[in-house]
Amino acid sequence: MTTPKPLGNPRPPFPTPVGAFVDGRVSHDEMLETARGVSQQDEKKIIEKKKQDVSTAEAELGRAEGVRADRRRAFALHLGAFVVVNGALAAIATLAFGALWFVWPLGLWALGLGAHGAWLGREQDRGVAQARKRLGDAKDELDSYLSLSPAQRSIPPRDPSLTDDEEARSSGKRA
């Protein structure tokens, strides 16, 4: 019996550079040369994008700190109004009426002021902390990218969940 011929196009699906394959394998130098495919323009774009991420995070931190300052100012105004109004109510109640009815509005307003203070402490710290974390992450990403050698910058990061064989299969090459 004769063996059937394989079906399909006998030419490779992608053009290969001359001398790219020796015995069906790619040499280490050829792999590195292929991996260095990121041009200098692409690298500049990447660095500019990372710098823009840092400046965006800095602006976001500035906005979060501005919001925090505005909220503190609003709380200070609330506290000032509480003291002035309840002081006036206490003076009017004791001098004019000789009664202690002012404790009811004072107590209820104190509850509202306490809730405002609790919300202020929780929200302002969360927003600024998130903005600081994003800024730190953006700066770390830029610093780690700039600390790489040019050859390392052009090689895409390896998926740590894949073994060498799985990575070779997923990229369509043989290990």
ZAFI-776905 format. One line per field, with one value per residue: x, y, z of N, C-alpha, C in turn; residue number from 1; chain. Coordinates in pm, 1 decimal, decimal comma, always signed. Example, Ala and Ser with C-alpha at 12.3 -4.5 7.8 and 13.67 -1.06 7.14 Angstrom:
nx	(+1319,0; +1285,0)
ny	(-569,0; -225,0)
nz	(+780,0; +708,0)
cax	(+1230,0; +1367,0)
cay	(-450,0; -106,0)
caz	(+780,0; +714,0)
cx	(+1320,0; +1290,0)
cy	(-330,0; +3,0)
cz	(+780,0; +787,0)
marvex	(1; 2)
mido	(A; A)
This chain:
nx	(+80,7; +38,8; +146,9; -62,4; -40,1; +36,3; -215,3; -275,4; -99,3; +229,4; +413,1; +556,5; +342,0; +411,8; +642,4; +984,7; +1294,5; +1606,5; +1806,3; +1691,3; +1600,3; +1751,3; +1777,3; +1504,9; +1480,7; +1499,6; +1769,8; +1924,5; +2027,4; +1890,0; +1629,5; +1644,8; +1702,0; +1467,4; +1291,8; +1366,1; +1209,1; +1081,0; +1079,1; +1279,7; +1111,8; +871,4; +946,9; +991,4; +730,5; +613,0; +748,7; +671,2; +396,0; +393,7; +504,3; +302,3; +100,9; +200,1; +190,5; -84,1; -173,8; -55,9; -199,7; -452,2; -412,0; -367,5; -623,2; -773,8; -663,5; -739,1; -1019,1; -1038,2; -945,8; -1149,2; -1367,7; -1290,2; -1296,1; -1569,8; -1665,9; -1552,5; -1693,8; -1950,7; -1913,0; -1853,9; -2097,2; -2260,6; -2160,4; -2202,7; -2484,7; -2603,8; -2494,6; -2615,1; -2885,0; -2878,6; -2816,6; -3041,0; -3247,6; -3184,6; -3162,3; -3398,2; -3613,7; -3550,5; -3536,6; -3437,0; -3470,2; -3313,8; -3135,1; -3235,9; -3237,6; -2959,4; -2855,0; -2959,8; -2848,3; -2582,9; -2563,8; -2593,4; -2366,6; -2166,8; -2204,1; -2137,1; -1866,4; -1765,8; -1815,0; -1656,6; -1393,6; -1366,8; -1415,6; -1240,3; -984,9; -983,6; -1010,3; -778,8; -580,7; -618,3; -555,6; -287,0; -181,0; -224,2; -56,7; +192,4; +208,8; +215,5; +455,4; +636,0; +605,7; +702,4; +967,3; +1061,8; +1046,5; +1226,6; +1457,8; +1524,1; +1732,0; +1788,6; +1751,0; +1597,5; +1366,4; +1239,9; +1154,2; +865,3; +675,0; +688,3; +442,4; +383,0; +232,5; +252,8; +426,5; +748,4; +702,3; +424,6; +419,5; +567,0; +398,3; +173,3; +268,5; +315,0; +554,4; +820,7; +970,0)
ny	(-118,1; +226,1; +529,1; +804,4; +1135,5; +1433,3; +1675,1; +2014,1; +2329,8; +2318,1; +2514,4; +2719,1; +2886,4; +3146,3; +3392,1; +3317,0; +3434,2; +3407,6; +3141,5; +3117,5; +2887,6; +2602,7; +2275,3; +2270,6; +2422,1; +2722,4; +2931,8; +3050,7; +3311,2; +3402,5; +3394,6; +3591,4; +3813,3; +3831,6; +3882,2; +4136,0; +4314,2; +4552,6; +4881,9; +5182,3; +5401,2; +5288,2; +5217,6; +5471,4; +5564,9; +5392,2; +5464,4; +5734,7; +5697,8; +5571,4; +5775,9; +5963,3; +5828,2; +5848,2; +6128,6; +6167,6; +6022,3; +6177,4; +6416,3; +6321,7; +6255,5; +6513,2; +6623,1; +6458,1; +6527,9; +6795,2; +6769,5; +6647,9; +6858,7; +7047,2; +6910,6; +6897,9; +7169,3; +7217,8; +7059,6; +7197,0; +7438,7; +7340,9; +7253,2; +7499,5; +7638,6; +7473,9; +7520,5; +7800,7; +7836,6; +7655,8; +7751,9; +8004,8; +7923,4; +7798,0; +8014,9; +8179,4; +8010,9; +7963,8; +8225,0; +8364,2; +8187,2; +8011,5; +7738,1; +7404,9; +7323,3; +7343,9; +7137,4; +6932,3; +7012,3; +7050,8; +6794,8; +6637,5; +6765,1; +6725,4; +6451,8; +6444,7; +6593,8; +6427,8; +6203,9; +6322,4; +6379,2; +6116,5; +6004,0; +6175,3; +6119,3; +5851,4; +5848,6; +6045,8; +5951,1; +5711,4; +5785,9; +5946,2; +5763,3; +5566,1; +5714,6; +5776,1; +5517,7; +5444,8; +5633,1; +5556,1; +5297,1; +5359,2; +5505,8; +5309,0; +5123,4; +5268,6; +5317,2; +5051,9; +4970,6; +5146,9; +5062,4; +4829,3; +4662,8; +4764,5; +4537,7; +4370,9; +4521,7; +4498,1; +4238,6; +4055,6; +4014,1; +3706,5; +3455,9; +3348,9; +3131,6; +2934,9; +2643,4; +2570,7; +2402,2; +2436,2; +2707,6; +2712,6; +2563,3; +2731,6; +2951,7; +2849,9; +2739,0; +2498,7; +2350,7)
nz	(+0,0; -67,3; +87,2; +163,0; +20,2; +204,4; +268,7; +165,9; +141,1; +22,9; +77,8; +337,7; +578,6; +650,8; +543,9; +573,7; +701,0; +526,0; +622,4; +869,5; +986,9; +1112,0; +1077,4; +1136,6; +1364,9; +1559,3; +1616,6; +1923,4; +1904,4; +1678,6; +1778,1; +1978,2; +1819,2; +1673,0; +1881,6; +1952,1; +1818,7; +1871,9; +1785,6; +1817,5; +1814,7; +1898,6; +2155,2; +2265,4; +2258,0; +2442,0; +2677,2; +2695,5; +2730,9; +2980,3; +3134,4; +3103,8; +3236,3; +3495,8; +3533,8; +3509,6; +3730,2; +3929,7; +3897,9; +3961,3; +4229,8; +4329,0; +4283,9; +4454,2; +4701,2; +4704,6; +4711,7; +4959,0; +5122,7; +5073,0; +5181,4; +5448,3; +5509,0; +5478,3; +5686,4; +5902,2; +5882,2; +5935,8; +6197,8; +6318,1; +6277,8; +6430,5; +6690,5; +6720,5; +6670,1; +6853,4; +7087,8; +7094,8; +7111,2; +7361,9; +7527,2; +7483,6; +7574,0; +7846,8; +7953,9; +7874,7; +7904,6; +8105,3; +8087,2; +7989,2; +7721,2; +7494,6; +7475,5; +7318,6; +7034,6; +7027,3; +7088,9; +6877,9; +6656,8; +6718,5; +6675,7; +6394,6; +6326,1; +6424,7; +6256,4; +6012,9; +6061,7; +6095,7; +5841,7; +5690,6; +5781,8; +5702,4; +5419,7; +5308,3; +5365,5; +5226,3; +4951,8; +4904,2; +4971,7; +4775,7; +4547,4; +4600,1; +4596,5; +4326,1; +4205,4; +4310,9; +4200,7; +3926,4; +3911,4; +3996,3; +3789,5; +3570,2; +3657,6; +3682,5; +3417,1; +3294,2; +3417,2; +3293,4; +3053,5; +2710,1; +2546,1; +2708,5; +2731,6; +2487,3; +2471,7; +2507,2; +2813,1; +2994,1; +3035,4; +3352,4; +3426,0; +3238,1; +3125,6; +2971,0; +2749,3; +2708,5; +2649,2; +2413,8; +2249,9; +2248,8; +2114,3; +1870,6; +1800,6; +1817,0; +2102,2)
cax	(+0,0; +113,5; +102,4; -120,8; +33,4; -30,5; -295,2; -240,9; +1,3; +361,5; +493,2; +526,9; +237,9; +468,8; +777,1; +1090,6; +1420,4; +1703,3; +1890,3; +1622,2; +1582,1; +1853,7; +1716,8; +1371,0; +1485,3; +1547,8; +1881,3; +1904,3; +2053,5; +1780,0; +1514,0; +1665,0; +1690,7; +1324,8; +1227,4; +1402,1; +1133,0; +1026,3; +1167,6; +1304,5; +990,6; +776,3; +995,8; +964,1; +586,5; +586,2; +799,7; +583,4; +269,4; +415,0; +520,6; +170,2; +29,3; +247,6; +137,1; -227,8; -189,6; -23,9; -314,4; -560,6; -379,7; -393,9; -768,9; -821,8; -624,4; -824,7; -1151,1; -1024,0; -938,4; -1283,3; -1453,8; -1250,7; -1347,8; -1714,3; -1687,7; -1520,6; -1809,0; -2059,0; -1881,2; -1869,6; -2240,2; -2310,9; -2122,8; -2267,7; -2630,3; -2641,9; -2460,7; -2721,3; -3006,4; -2858,7; -2826,8; -3181,9; -3330,1; -3158,8; -3187,1; -3535,5; -3717,3; -3507,4; -3559,2; -3326,7; -3521,1; -3213,2; -3055,3; -3289,4; -3172,0; -2815,8; -2827,7; -2986,6; -2747,9; -2457,0; -2565,5; -2564,0; -2227,0; -2085,5; -2212,7; -2059,5; -1725,4; -1731,0; -1810,5; -1541,7; -1271,1; -1358,9; -1410,4; -1123,8; -866,2; -992,3; -984,2; -638,3; -499,2; -627,6; -480,7; -143,7; -143,6; -213,9; +64,2; +307,1; +213,3; +258,4; +598,0; +709,3; +603,7; +795,3; +1104,0; +1103,0; +1067,2; +1350,8; +1573,0; +1554,2; +1821,6; +1709,9; +1714,4; +1489,1; +1245,9; +1172,7; +1104,2; +738,8; +682,1; +652,2; +329,9; +440,0; +148,8; +280,7; +556,5; +816,4; +634,6; +295,9; +446,0; +608,7; +278,9; +82,1; +325,3; +322,3; +691,6; +859,2; +1076,9)
cay	(+0,0; +351,6; +627,4; +920,7; +1260,7; +1527,0; +1777,9; +2150,6; +2402,2; +2274,7; +2628,6; +2760,0; +2988,7; +3278,5; +3398,0; +3305,0; +3488,8; +3308,1; +3092,5; +3128,3; +2757,0; +2501,1; +2150,2; +2295,4; +2494,1; +2859,5; +2945,9; +3146,0; +3446,4; +3438,8; +3422,7; +3722,5; +3915,5; +3844,1; +3942,0; +4277,6; +4378,1; +4683,2; +4986,9; +5289,8; +5483,7; +5217,8; +5228,0; +5608,2; +5573,6; +5321,6; +5547,7; +5851,6; +5652,4; +5547,8; +5908,0; +6024,3; +5761,0; +5907,0; +6264,4; +6153,9; +5980,9; +6293,6; +6507,3; +6258,0; +6273,2; +6653,9; +6640,5; +6390,3; +6610,3; +6913,7; +6728,8; +6627,4; +6991,2; +7105,4; +6841,0; +6942,0; +7304,7; +7205,9; +7009,8; +7306,7; +7529,0; +7271,2; +7258,7; +7638,9; +7667,2; +7398,8; +7589,2; +7932,6; +7824,7; +7591,9; +7846,7; +8105,9; +7858,7; +7777,4; +8145,4; +8223,6; +7922,4; +7983,0; +8363,1; +8408,2; +8094,0; +7937,0; +7595,0; +7335,6; +7260,3; +7353,1; +7014,3; +6848,0; +7042,9; +7030,2; +6650,8; +6587,6; +6822,1; +6657,7; +6322,6; +6474,0; +6636,1; +6306,8; +6124,5; +6394,2; +6356,5; +5976,4; +5988,2; +6251,4; +6044,2; +5728,6; +5875,5; +6121,8; +5866,4; +5610,9; +5846,8; +5986,5; +5641,2; +5503,3; +5797,9; +5755,9; +5383,2; +5449,5; +5708,4; +5469,4; +5189,8; +5416,3; +5537,3; +5181,7; +5063,6; +5345,6; +5291,0; +4915,2; +4964,0; +5217,7; +4990,2; +4716,2; +4690,5; +4774,4; +4404,9; +4319,4; +4600,2; +4458,0; +4102,3; +4060,2; +3939,7; +3566,1; +3417,9; +3257,3; +3013,8; +2835,7; +2577,2; +2596,8; +2329,2; +2500,5; +2835,8; +2683,7; +2522,8; +2843,9; +3044,2; +2781,1; +2693,7; +2376,8; +2373,3)
caz	(+0,0; -70,9; +187,2; +96,2; +30,2; +294,8; +204,2; +202,8; +65,8; +67,0; +121,4; +475,6; +579,1; +668,9; +486,2; +674,3; +652,8; +482,5; +730,8; +997,6; +1046,7; +1093,4; +1123,2; +1188,4; +1492,4; +1556,4; +1710,2; +2032,8; +1853,3; +1590,1; +1861,9; +2040,4; +1715,3; +1644,0; +1998,7; +1959,2; +1712,9; +1910,4; +1736,6; +1912,3; +1821,4; +1984,4; +2291,9; +2309,5; +2283,1; +2567,2; +2787,4; +2706,0; +2788,3; +3123,1; +3196,5; +3108,0; +3344,8; +3621,7; +3548,5; +3533,3; +3869,7; +4013,7; +3889,8; +4036,1; +4371,7; +4359,5; +4292,9; +4575,7; +4816,1; +4699,1; +4760,1; +5103,6; +5185,8; +5065,3; +5277,7; +5583,4; +5524,0; +5497,2; +5821,9; +5994,4; +5878,3; +6004,5; +6340,3; +6361,3; +6283,6; +6545,3; +6813,4; +6726,7; +6680,0; +6979,0; +7195,3; +7097,2; +7164,5; +7506,1; +7592,7; +7478,3; +7656,0; +7989,3; +7996,0; +7850,9; +7949,4; +8223,3; +8063,5; +7920,5; +7599,4; +7387,4; +7465,9; +7212,2; +6906,3; +7042,3; +7080,0; +6743,0; +6567,2; +6752,0; +6603,6; +6253,7; +6316,9; +6443,3; +6132,9; +5912,8; +6093,8; +6068,5; +5696,8; +5642,6; +5810,9; +5623,5; +5275,7; +5262,9; +5371,4; +5120,4; +4821,5; +4893,7; +4974,1; +4642,9; +4452,3; +4629,4; +4550,2; +4180,4; +4171,9; +4340,7; +4100,8; +3797,7; +3922,2; +4000,8; +3655,6; +3487,6; +3704,4; +3649,3; +3272,6; +3261,2; +3471,6; +3205,3; +2941,7; +2586,3; +2496,5; +2791,8; +2708,2; +2365,1; +2482,6; +2580,9; +2938,3; +2986,0; +3120,5; +3451,1; +3446,3; +3134,3; +3122,5; +2845,3; +2642,9; +2680,9; +2584,7; +2277,4; +2176,6; +2229,5; +2016,8; +1742,0; +1776,0; +1889,6; +2200,7)
cx	(+85,3; +58,1; +47,6; -34,7; -38,4; -104,1; -243,1; -130,8; +140,2; +449,1; +460,7; +426,4; +292,9; +606,4; +881,2; +1218,0; +1516,9; +1790,4; +1822,5; +1609,5; +1700,2; +1797,6; +1579,7; +1367,6; +1537,6; +1660,2; +1848,5; +1923,0; +1940,2; +1652,8; +1525,7; +1650,0; +1544,0; +1253,4; +1258,1; +1327,1; +1074,8; +1124,0; +1185,9; +1182,8; +886,9; +817,8; +970,7; +815,9; +551,1; +629,2; +711,0; +449,4; +283,6; +434,8; +385,9; +85,1; +69,2; +188,4; -14,1; -254,2; -156,6; -139,7; -432,1; -537,3; -405,3; -543,2; -822,9; -784,7; -705,6; -964,8; -1146,3; -1019,8; -1076,2; -1377,1; -1418,3; -1303,8; -1498,1; -1745,3; -1658,0; -1634,6; -1928,2; -2037,2; -1898,4; -2016,1; -2303,2; -2283,7; -2198,2; -2417,8; -2670,7; -2602,3; -2567,5; -2850,8; -2995,3; -2872,9; -2971,1; -3267,2; -3307,7; -3191,0; -3334,5; -3638,6; -3678,8; -3530,1; -3440,9; -3373,9; -3417,6; -3130,9; -3106,2; -3230,4; -3021,1; -2780,3; -2848,6; -2882,8; -2611,7; -2449,4; -2531,7; -2419,1; -2132,6; -2085,4; -2131,8; -1909,9; -1680,6; -1719,1; -1687,6; -1412,0; -1255,6; -1338,1; -1282,6; -998,2; -866,4; -955,3; -838,4; -548,4; -501,7; -547,7; -330,4; -96,1; -129,4; -88,9; +187,9; +321,8; +262,9; +407,0; +682,3; +716,2; +701,1; +939,6; +1150,1; +1126,0; +1198,8; +1474,2; +1611,0; +1654,9; +1737,1; +1667,6; +1597,3; +1359,0; +1168,3; +1116,9; +974,3; +747,8; +629,7; +535,5; +380,1; +357,1; +176,8; +417,3; +620,3; +746,2; +501,7; +315,2; +486,2; +488,2; +187,6; +136,3; +341,4; +460,4; +718,4; +972,3; +1196,6)
cy	(+125,0; +447,3; +749,6; +1044,6; +1352,9; +1634,4; +1915,2; +2207,0; +2359,5; +2390,7; +2663,1; +2875,5; +3130,7; +3281,1; +3392,5; +3364,0; +3376,9; +3268,9; +3096,5; +2993,0; +2667,2; +2375,1; +2174,6; +2371,2; +2635,3; +2871,2; +3052,0; +3289,7; +3493,4; +3469,5; +3559,9; +3834,6; +3938,2; +3915,0; +4090,5; +4360,4; +4513,6; +4790,9; +5093,5; +5380,7; +5419,1; +5229,6; +5367,9; +5625,9; +5506,8; +5406,9; +5670,6; +5814,4; +5631,6; +5679,9; +5978,3; +5959,2; +5819,3; +6046,2; +6262,2; +6114,9; +6095,2; +6392,6; +6452,0; +6271,3; +6417,6; +6681,7; +6577,6; +6470,9; +6739,6; +6884,7; +6710,2; +6761,2; +7059,3; +7041,2; +6879,4; +7082,4; +7301,5; +7155,2; +7118,4; +7408,8; +7469,2; +7278,1; +7401,0; +7677,5; +7596,5; +7474,3; +7721,9; +7918,9; +7763,1; +7676,5; +7954,5; +8046,7; +7837,4; +7909,4; +8193,7; +8140,3; +7948,3; +8124,9; +8401,0; +8315,6; +8018,1; +7787,2; +7536,4; +7266,1; +7258,8; +7225,6; +6923,1; +6885,4; +7022,8; +6882,8; +6595,8; +6640,3; +6756,9; +6520,7; +6343,4; +6514,6; +6516,3; +6218,0; +6190,1; +6370,1; +6214,3; +5951,6; +6055,8; +6173,2; +5921,6; +5758,3; +5945,8; +6036,6; +5763,8; +5670,7; +5885,2; +5863,8; +5571,4; +5582,4; +5782,4; +5619,8; +5382,0; +5525,2; +5623,8; +5357,6; +5241,9; +5449,4; +5410,0; +5117,2; +5136,3; +5316,5; +5151,0; +4901,2; +5030,7; +5145,1; +4869,1; +4758,5; +4699,9; +4638,6; +4348,0; +4394,5; +4549,0; +4316,7; +4106,2; +3976,3; +3798,6; +3540,5; +3315,7; +3131,8; +2904,3; +2772,2; +2607,2; +2527,5; +2394,1; +2633,0; +2814,8; +2643,1; +2640,4; +2943,5; +2979,8; +2732,2; +2568,2; +2408,9; +2287,5)
cz	(+0,0; +34,8; +114,1; +116,4; +127,8; +215,7; +243,8; +116,9; +113,5; +113,4; +266,4; +474,7; +592,4; +604,1; +597,9; +618,0; +616,8; +600,6; +866,3; +1065,3; +1012,6; +1155,9; +1187,3; +1319,5; +1471,2; +1658,1; +1814,8; +1982,6; +1762,1; +1668,8; +1926,5; +1938,6; +1679,0; +1758,7; +2011,5; +1855,7; +1748,6; +1865,9; +1843,1; +1924,0; +1912,0; +2130,2; +2347,4; +2340,4; +2415,5; +2685,9; +2805,2; +2767,7; +2938,2; +3197,3; +3206,3; +3217,1; +3479,9; +3639,5; +3570,1; +3678,9; +3965,3; +4014,1; +3969,7; +4186,8; +4413,5; +4373,4; +4420,6; +4700,2; +4820,1; +4750,6; +4910,8; +5176,1; +5184,1; +5167,5; +5422,0; +5610,8; +5550,6; +5638,1; +5925,1; +5997,7; +5953,2; +6155,7; +6395,1; +6374,1; +6403,1; +6674,9; +6827,4; +6750,1; +6813,1; +7099,8; +7208,8; +7152,7; +7315,2; +7581,4; +7595,8; +7573,6; +7804,7; +8034,8; +7983,3; +7914,6; +8075,3; +8208,7; +7986,3; +7792,3; +7487,5; +7373,2; +7354,4; +7076,0; +6912,8; +7024,6; +6940,1; +6642,7; +6593,5; +6684,2; +6455,8; +6233,3; +6333,4; +6319,4; +6021,8; +5935,7; +6063,7; +5918,8; +5638,8; +5664,0; +5723,9; +5475,4; +5231,9; +5266,3; +5259,2; +4984,8; +4802,2; +4892,3; +4838,2; +4540,6; +4475,1; +4580,6; +4398,0; +4135,7; +4197,3; +4239,6; +3966,2; +3800,2; +3924,0; +3863,0; +3562,7; +3527,9; +3667,7; +3499,3; +3234,7; +3313,7; +3386,3; +3099,5; +2814,7; +2531,1; +2576,7; +2766,8; +2587,7; +2371,2; +2562,5; +2707,7; +2919,9; +3079,5; +3221,9; +3471,1; +3344,0; +3154,0; +2988,0; +2728,5; +2606,0; +2608,7; +2439,2; +2192,7; +2148,8; +2128,8; +1880,0; +1707,4; +1856,5; +1981,9; +2170,1)
marvex	(1; 2; 3; 4; 5; 6; 7; 8; 9; 10; 11; 12; 13; 14; 15; 16; 17; 18; 19; 20; 21; 22; 23; 24; 25; 26; 27; 28; 29; 30; 31; 32; 33; 34; 35; 36; 37; 38; 39; 40; 41; 42; 43; 44; 45; 46; 47; 48; 49; 50; 51; 52; 53; 54; 55; 56; 57; 58; 59; 60; 61; 62; 63; 64; 65; 66; 67; 68; 69; 70; 71; 72; 73; 74; 75; 76; 77; 78; 79; 80; 81; 82; 83; 84; 85; 86; 87; 88; 89; 90; 91; 92; 93; 94; 95; 96; 97; 98; 99; 100; 101; 102; 103; 104; 105; 106; 107; 108; 109; 110; 111; 112; 113; 114; 115; 116; 117; 118; 119; 120; 121; 122; 123; 124; 125; 126; 127; 128; 129; 130; 131; 132; 133; 134; 135; 136; 137; 138; 139; 140; 141; 142; 143; 144; 145; 146; 147; 148; 149; 150; 151; 152; 153; 154; 155; 156; 157; 158; 159; 160; 161; 162; 163; 164; 165; 166; 167; 168; 169; 170; 171; 172; 173; 174; 175)
mido	(A; A; A; A; A; A; A; A; A; A; A; A; A; A; A; A; A; A; A; A; A; A; A; A; A; A; A; A; A; A; A; A; A; A; A; A; A; A; A; A; A; A; A; A; A; A; A; A; A; A; A; A; A; A; A; A; A; A; A; A; A; A; A; A; A; A; A; A; A; A; A; A; A; A; A; A; A; A; A; A; A; A; A; A; A; A; A; A; A; A; A; A; A; A; A; A; A; A; A; A; A; A; A; A; A; A; A; A; A; A; A; A; A; A; A; A; A; A; A; A; A; A; A; A; A; A; A; A; A; A; A; A; A; A; A; A; A; A; A; A; A; A; A; A; A; A; A; A; A; A; A; A; A; A; A; A; A; A; A; A; A; A; A; A; A; A; A; A; A; A; A; A; A; A; A)
